[in-house]
Amino acid sequence: IVAGATEPISIAVQKFEVAGNASPKDAAMIRAVVENDLKTTGLFRIANHDAFPEYVT
């Protein structure tokens, strides 16, 4: 191996499924934190939310 990737890797972060006492607002905030953490490394590019399925099956 003589070189690494020069462009950020595109990644999708799915919505978290809410169950029990968890609120949709908390799930959305956790998703935003995960996306921001990945993005700020410079190694990842977050895919547009409209570009992938709403739910994973």
Secondary structure, DSSP 8 states (H G I E B T S, - for coil): ------S-EEE--------TT--HHHHHHHHHHHHHHHHHTTSEEE--GGGS-SS--
